[in-house]
Amino acid sequence: MPPEPSFLESIIERDLEIIRRDADLRPEYGDHSPEPMIMADFTEYSPFHKGHRHCMMEARKRFPGALFVAIIPGPLERSGRGVPYIMTREARAEIAIRAGADIAVEGPPMGVMGSGQYSLCLAGMFRALDADRIPRGYRPGPGFNEVLRRISLGHRVVPRPYRIVDLDEGETVLEGPLEEDNYVIVSLARALGKVGFDFTGRFIFIERIGGVSGTRIRRAAARDELESVSHMLPPETLSVLEGEIREGRAPMHEIRLEDRIIRNAETLPRDELMDLNLFDEVTASAILRRRPYSSIKEVEAAIPGSFSRHHRQRILSVLEAKVHKGLIHKYIENYPSVIRILGFKDKQVLKEFKDRIPHRRLEIWQ
């Protein structure tokens, strides 16, 4: 059985308070230690599968002495697709540590932000960690190696509608849309440039392996058919996921607080809708025009389309948690005010990590 809605509701209420607290804290700055090398990877791990492990192990082979830091989002438990993660971040961090990461830290609340907003947060985290290396999995495609080459040189290569542009050279590098994993690389490089982080030579690009599908894994978990996808999952993931299912904490990815979404879509006045993150005049007017609502499907159908194919699900998540623009803007401005440690390999590793970034405010997740 999936978790009860009350489980999800308690997470949202707790995490909104965490976001408010973090937004009110100014980050700490100062000098960092050069050793040990930090290799930081951002991945949702929903769930951690053999493709993730391949990327982690390949990166570790190239820099065996580095501390591997997994940046795992994050508050409200909503993915970049706007839908819930399969497991809580505590469980996802536990898998990452068991599978080979040294430290797991909390990333931003992705599902209630636009892609540019959470890319800025991620860039801020890489800067705060002063990451020496950033491993990223990519999918080969015509012309994409040239994009990767320019990013390796530190060029500001940015996504535009249906093309990729090198701002430093003033030319189009690639025509057409990018596959999602590859788009993430370009968006991250752009955001790193925006926050003033020199990423020249820091990326480690690792070709993704085939035969693994997060979508298939999540679907199998929802149908209680994990055995059918066990070949895609490391034993660490199977062990933790099965335990979370037994405890009624997973799978979460198909659960919504439907009554809350419907109530907010149906009752919030125009000015309060306009104050929600990701809302604009078109979205607010469309929500108002289609009232009343009797189902979440009706709310979803009322949301106008966007360039992002995940826009409707993100809007549902914003309605679900009632996340306001001002809060998110303040949160981004100060992010990361706290580096929240979700898990660590052992006390020695934790000490090395703390010594490496003594200028940052750290908090152990309780």
Secondary structure as GFF3:
##gff-version 3
##sequence-region A 1 366
A	DSSP	alpha_helix	5	23	.	.	.	ID=ss1
A	DSSP	beta_strand	38	42	.	.	.	ID=ss2
A	DSSP	alpha_helix	50	62	.	.	.	ID=ss3
A	DSSP	beta_strand	67	72	.	.	.	ID=ss4
A	DSSP	three_ten_helix	75	77	.	.	.	ID=ss5
A	DSSP	alpha_helix	89	99	.	.	.	ID=ss6
A	DSSP	beta_strand	103	106	.	.	.	ID=ss7
A	DSSP	three_ten_helix	110	112	.	.	.	ID=ss8
A	DSSP	alpha_helix	115	129	.	.	.	ID=ss9
A	DSSP	beta_strand	134	138	.	.	.	ID=ss10
A	DSSP	alpha_helix	144	152	.	.	.	ID=ss11
A	DSSP	beta_strand	157	160	.	.	.	ID=ss12
A	DSSP	beta_strand	163	166	.	.	.	ID=ss13
A	DSSP	beta_strand	171	175	.	.	.	ID=ss14
A	DSSP	alpha_helix	180	194	.	.	.	ID=ss15
A	DSSP	beta_strand	203	207	.	.	.	ID=ss16
A	DSSP	alpha_helix	214	222	.	.	.	ID=ss17
A	DSSP	three_ten_helix	226	232	.	.	.	ID=ss18
A	DSSP	alpha_helix	235	246	.	.	.	ID=ss19
A	DSSP	alpha_helix	258	267	.	.	.	ID=ss20
A	DSSP	alpha_helix	270	274	.	.	.	ID=ss21
A	DSSP	alpha_helix	281	289	.	.	.	ID=ss22
A	DSSP	alpha_helix	296	302	.	.	.	ID=ss23
A	DSSP	alpha_helix	311	321	.	.	.	ID=ss24
A	DSSP	alpha_helix	325	334	.	.	.	ID=ss25
A	DSSP	beta_strand	339	344	.	.	.	ID=ss26
A	DSSP	alpha_helix	347	356	.	.	.	ID=ss27
A	DSSP	beta_strand	362	364	.	.	.	ID=ss28
###
